[in-house]
């Protein structure tokens, strides 16, 4: 599942990841225990990611 919340919310900068994550949980697209890749990028071509389990 790929979150595409920019269509509904616009660019929310640092809040994009938690907003998209919560929407996926609310819609039932991810469930407790699912592995989730959180990945973001920002200004100056900086980027980071991590894999977590959905609480």
C-alpha positions as CSV (number, residue, x, y, z in Angstrom):
1,X,0.0,0.0,0.0
2,X,1.4,3.4,-0.9
3,X,0.0,6.5,0.8
4,X,-0.8,9.4,-1.5
5,X,-2.1,11.9,0.9
6,X,-0.6,14.9,-0.9
7,X,-3.7,14.9,-3.2
8,X,-6.0,15.5,-0.3
9,X,-3.8,17.4,2.2
10,X,-1.2,19.2,0.1
11,X,2.4,19.3,1.1
12,X,2.4,19.1,4.9
13,X,6.2,18.8,5.2
14,X,7.3,17.1,8.4
15,X,3.8,16.0,9.3
16,X,3.3,14.1,6.0
17,X,4.4,10.7,7.4
18,X,2.3,10.6,10.6
19,X,-0.7,12.0,8.7
20,X,-0.5,9.4,6.0
21,X,0.2,6.6,8.5
22,X,-2.9,7.5,10.6
23,X,-5.1,7.6,7.4
24,X,-4.0,4.2,6.4
25,X,-4.8,2.8,9.8
26,X,-8.2,4.5,9.9
27,X,-9.1,3.0,6.5
28,X,-8.0,-0.4,7.5
29,X,-5.3,-0.6,4.8
30,X,-2.7,-1.6,7.4
31,X,-3.3,-3.6,10.6
32,X,-1.6,-4.2,13.9
33,X,1.6,-6.1,13.5
34,X,2.0,-5.3,9.8
35,X,5.6,-4.2,8.8
36,X,5.6,-0.6,7.5
37,X,8.3,1.3,5.6
38,X,8.2,5.0,6.6
39,X,10.3,7.0,4.2
40,X,10.6,10.7,3.7
41,X,12.6,13.3,1.8
42,X,13.2,16.9,2.2
43,X,15.1,20.0,1.2
44,X,18.6,19.7,-0.1
45,X,18.0,16.1,-1.2
46,X,18.0,14.7,2.3
47,X,16.1,11.5,3.0
48,X,15.6,8.9,5.7
49,X,13.5,5.8,6.2
50,X,12.8,3.1,8.8
51,X,10.8,-0.1,9.0
52,X,8.5,-0.5,12.0
53,X,5.6,-2.8,13.0
54,X,2.2,-1.1,13.1
55,X,1.1,-0.8,16.7
